[in-house]
Amino acid sequence: MKDYKERKLQLHYWYVNERESNGKKYNVGHGVVTGHKRIDDSVFIHTSEALNVEFDEENKEVLIKTRNSLYQCPVEYCRFEMQDKNPDLIPGYEELKNRFKDKIEYPSIEPGKVLLVLANFCDYYFHSVYYVPADSQDGEKKKYRATPHIGTFQDSFLIDVAETRMDLRYFPHYRNIEFYSEETCGLPWFIENIGDVELYAKTGVGTIRLAPGERKEVKKENAEKEPPMLMDGDLYPAMPDE
């Protein structure tokens, strides 16, 4: 696990809006946080008052400065449909929108194989699925549906790919997921971690460790020989009413 001092404090799927309290108006950022000292990765938060918002050209990030923190927000992961409601809160917003909207890079894989992409900056760690049939004439990837199922005791995440019987389902835990359905129609499938911390996937062939930026096929040879002790329980436990 990376030390927090070595990680960026980031927001993904972020936007900035205006709030009002006790007659005072102020700006706050919203998004899925990673690298926070007190909040777990993949939790959607709002910041305290934003004292400054600016664009960092070198890193292609919007910087949201609060009294105690600096949030680094990749521009391509802006929720533009939300930011459109308050465009003036981001300096040069229209230019940034023209440059970065729909510019998220999605990993891909050869036709006839299935790729599940995970990231600690996404809800339930799910980023995307990529699949193109081996006999595809146009090379177009299949669409998919990915939705959380909010359970009484444990949430789960459900993924199915259009026009196929593919069905991937897992329980999300702290920095690991546990599959209870792995139907890929007999096709080889892979998991890739595009986040900045290691993640684990408990599969039918064993537990697979994925370092940041790593991709592995789901097969026995890639499972840990000695399964590590991992936290179970819900990634998003229900909070008591205050």
C-alpha positions as CSV (number, residue, x, y, z in Angstrom):
1,M,0.0,0.0,0.0
2,K,1.4,3.4,-0.9
3,D,2.1,5.8,1.9
4,Y,-0.3,8.8,1.6
5,K,2.7,11.2,1.5
6,E,3.6,9.6,-1.9
7,R,0.1,9.9,-3.4
8,K,-1.8,12.7,-4.9
9,L,-4.9,13.9,-3.3
10,Q,-7.3,13.7,-6.2
11,L,-10.9,14.0,-7.2
12,H,-12.4,12.2,-10.2
13,Y,-15.8,12.6,-11.7
14,W,-15.6,16.1,-10.2
15,Y,-17.3,19.5,-10.5
16,V,-17.4,22.8,-8.6
17,N,-20.5,24.6,-7.5
18,E,-21.6,27.4,-5.2
19,R,-23.2,27.0,-1.8
20,E,-24.6,29.4,0.7
21,S,-24.5,29.2,4.5
22,N,-25.6,31.9,7.0
23,G,-25.9,34.4,4.2
24,K,-22.3,33.7,2.9
25,K,-21.8,32.2,-0.6
26,Y,-18.7,30.0,-1.3
27,N,-17.5,27.4,-3.7
28,V,-16.9,23.7,-3.1
29,G,-15.6,20.8,-5.1
30,H,-17.3,17.4,-5.4
31,G,-16.0,14.1,-6.6
32,V,-14.7,10.6,-6.0
33,V,-11.7,11.1,-3.7
34,T,-8.4,9.2,-3.6
35,G,-5.3,9.8,-1.5
36,H,-7.1,11.4,1.5
37,K,-5.6,10.9,4.9
38,R,-8.9,10.3,6.6
39,I,-11.4,9.2,3.9
40,D,-11.2,5.9,2.0
41,D,-10.6,5.8,-1.7
42,S,-13.7,5.7,-4.0
43,V,-15.9,7.7,-1.6
44,F,-17.8,10.6,-3.2
45,I,-17.2,13.8,-1.1
46,H,-17.5,17.5,-1.2
47,T,-14.6,19.7,-0.1
48,S,-14.5,22.5,2.4
49,E,-14.6,26.0,1.0
50,A,-12.5,26.4,-2.2
51,L,-10.1,29.3,-1.7
52,N,-8.7,29.1,-5.2
53,V,-9.4,27.1,-8.4
54,E,-7.0,27.1,-11.3
55,F,-5.8,25.0,-14.2
56,D,-2.3,23.3,-14.2
57,E,-1.3,23.0,-17.8
58,E,1.7,20.7,-17.1
59,N,-0.4,18.0,-15.4
60,K,-3.6,18.7,-17.2
61,E,-5.4,19.1,-13.9
62,V,-7.7,21.6,-12.3
63,L,-6.4,22.4,-8.8
64,I,-8.9,23.1,-6.0
65,K,-7.2,24.7,-3.0
66,T,-8.9,24.7,0.4
67,R,-7.6,25.9,3.7
68,N,-5.9,22.5,4.4
69,S,-5.8,20.6,1.2
70,L,-4.9,20.8,-2.5
71,Y,-7.2,18.5,-4.7
72,Q,-5.8,17.6,-8.1
73,C,-8.6,17.0,-10.6
74,P,-7.9,15.4,-14.0
75,V,-9.7,17.6,-16.5
76,E,-11.0,14.7,-18.7
77,Y,-12.8,13.3,-15.6
78,C,-14.8,16.5,-15.0
79,R,-18.5,16.0,-14.9
80,F,-19.1,18.5,-17.6
81,E,-22.9,18.2,-17.5
82,M,-22.7,19.4,-13.9
83,Q,-20.0,22.0,-14.4
84,D,-22.1,23.5,-17.3
85,K,-24.4,24.8,-14.6
86,N,-21.6,26.9,-13.1
87,P,-19.1,27.5,-15.9
88,D,-17.7,30.7,-14.4
89,L,-16.3,28.9,-11.4
90,I,-13.5,27.3,-13.5
91,P,-11.1,29.8,-15.2
92,G,-11.1,29.2,-18.9
93,Y,-13.8,26.5,-18.6
94,E,-15.2,26.6,-22.2
95,E,-11.7,26.1,-23.6
96,L,-11.0,23.3,-21.2
97,K,-14.3,21.6,-22.1
98,N,-13.5,21.8,-25.8
99,R,-10.1,20.2,-25.2
100,F,-10.9,17.5,-22.7
101,K,-14.6,16.5,-23.0
102,D,-14.9,12.8,-24.1
103,K,-11.1,12.4,-23.9
104,I,-10.9,9.7,-21.2
105,E,-8.6,6.9,-22.4
106,Y,-10.3,3.5,-22.1
107,P,-8.0,0.4,-22.1
108,S,-8.7,-2.1,-24.9
109,I,-7.8,-5.7,-25.7
110,E,-7.7,-8.0,-28.7
111,P,-10.9,-9.3,-30.2
112,G,-12.2,-12.5,-28.6
113,K,-11.0,-11.5,-25.2
114,V,-12.8,-9.7,-22.3
115,L,-11.2,-6.9,-20.3
116,L,-12.5,-5.7,-17.0
117,V,-10.9,-2.4,-15.9
118,L,-10.8,-1.4,-12.2
119,A,-9.7,1.8,-10.5
120,N,-9.7,3.0,-6.9
121,F,-11.0,6.4,-8.2
122,C,-14.3,4.8,-9.4
123,D,-17.5,3.9,-7.6
124,Y,-17.3,0.2,-6.6
125,Y,-13.9,0.2,-8.3
126,F,-15.6,-0.3,-11.7
127,H,-14.2,1.7,-14.6
128,S,-15.2,-0.1,-17.8
129,V,-15.5,-3.4,-19.7
130,Y,-14.0,-3.9,-23.2
131,Y,-15.1,-6.7,-25.5
132,V,-15.1,-7.1,-29.3
133,P,-16.2,-10.5,-30.8
134,A,-13.5,-12.4,-32.6
135,D,-15.7,-12.5,-35.7
136,S,-16.7,-8.9,-35.6
137,Q,-16.9,-7.3,-39.1
138,D,-16.7,-3.7,-37.9
139,G,-14.5,-4.0,-34.8
140,E,-16.9,-2.2,-32.7
141,K,-16.9,-3.0,-29.0
142,K,-20.0,-4.3,-27.3
143,K,-22.0,-2.0,-25.0
144,Y,-22.5,-3.1,-21.5
145,R,-24.6,-2.3,-18.5
146,A,-23.0,-1.9,-15.1
147,T,-25.1,-1.2,-12.0
148,P,-24.7,-1.5,-8.2
149,H,-27.2,-3.6,-6.3
150,I,-27.8,-2.1,-2.9
151,G,-28.4,-5.0,-0.5
152,T,-29.6,-5.0,3.1
153,F,-26.3,-6.3,4.4
154,Q,-23.9,-6.2,1.5
155,D,-23.8,-4.2,-1.8
156,S,-22.8,-5.9,-5.0
157,F,-21.9,-4.8,-8.5
158,L,-23.5,-6.3,-11.6
159,I,-22.1,-6.2,-15.2
160,D,-23.5,-7.7,-18.3
161,V,-22.5,-7.3,-21.9
162,A,-25.1,-6.6,-24.6
163,E,-26.0,-9.4,-27.0
164,T,-24.1,-12.0,-24.9
165,R,-24.6,-14.2,-21.8
166,M,-21.6,-12.5,-20.1
167,D,-22.4,-11.9,-16.5
168,L,-19.8,-10.6,-14.0
169,R,-20.9,-9.9,-10.4
170,Y,-18.8,-9.1,-7.3
171,F,-18.9,-7.8,-3.8
172,P,-16.8,-4.7,-3.3
173,H,-14.6,-4.7,-0.2
174,Y,-11.8,-2.4,1.0
175,R,-9.3,-2.5,-1.9
176,N,-10.5,-5.9,-3.1
177,I,-13.5,-7.4,-4.9
178,E,-15.0,-10.8,-4.5
179,F,-16.6,-12.4,-7.5
180,Y,-19.7,-14.6,-7.2
181,S,-20.4,-14.8,-11.0
182,E,-17.7,-15.0,-13.7
183,E,-19.6,-15.9,-16.8
184,T,-17.6,-14.8,-19.9
185,C,-19.0,-17.4,-22.4
186,G,-15.8,-19.4,-22.1
187,L,-13.7,-16.6,-23.4
188,P,-10.4,-15.7,-21.8
189,W,-10.8,-12.6,-19.6
190,F,-8.4,-10.2,-18.0
191,I,-8.5,-7.6,-15.2
192,E,-6.6,-4.4,-15.3
193,N,-5.9,-1.9,-12.5
194,I,-5.6,1.7,-13.7
195,G,-5.6,3.3,-10.3
196,D,-2.7,4.3,-8.0
197,V,-2.9,1.6,-5.3
198,E,-2.9,-2.2,-5.6
199,L,-6.2,-4.0,-5.7
200,Y,-7.1,-7.7,-5.3
201,A,-9.7,-9.8,-7.1
202,K,-11.0,-12.9,-5.4
203,T,-11.9,-15.2,-8.3
204,G,-12.8,-18.8,-8.9
205,V,-9.1,-19.6,-9.6
206,G,-7.8,-17.8,-6.6
207,T,-6.9,-14.3,-5.4
208,I,-5.2,-12.1,-8.1
209,R,-3.1,-9.2,-7.0
210,L,-3.0,-6.2,-9.4
211,A,-0.4,-3.5,-8.9
212,P,-1.1,0.0,-10.3
213,G,-1.1,-0.2,-14.1
214,E,-1.0,-4.0,-14.1
215,R,-3.1,-6.3,-16.3
216,K,-3.5,-10.1,-15.6
217,E,-5.5,-12.9,-17.1
218,V,-7.8,-14.6,-14.8
219,K,-6.2,-18.0,-14.6
220,K,-4.7,-20.2,-11.8
221,E,-1.1,-19.4,-12.7
222,N,-1.7,-15.7,-11.9
223,A,-3.3,-16.3,-8.5
224,E,-1.4,-15.7,-5.3
225,K,0.1,-18.9,-4.0
226,E,-0.6,-17.8,-0.5
227,P,-3.8,-15.8,-0.5
228,P,-3.4,-12.6,1.6
229,M,-5.6,-11.6,4.5
230,L,-8.0,-9.1,3.0
231,M,-10.8,-7.1,4.6
232,D,-14.3,-8.2,3.8
233,G,-17.5,-6.4,4.6
234,D,-19.2,-3.7,2.5
235,L,-17.0,-1.0,0.8
236,Y,-19.8,1.5,1.6
237,P,-21.2,0.5,5.0
238,A,-24.5,2.0,6.0
239,M,-23.9,5.0,8.3
240,P,-26.1,5.5,11.4
241,D,-28.5,8.5,11.4
242,E,-27.0,11.4,13.2
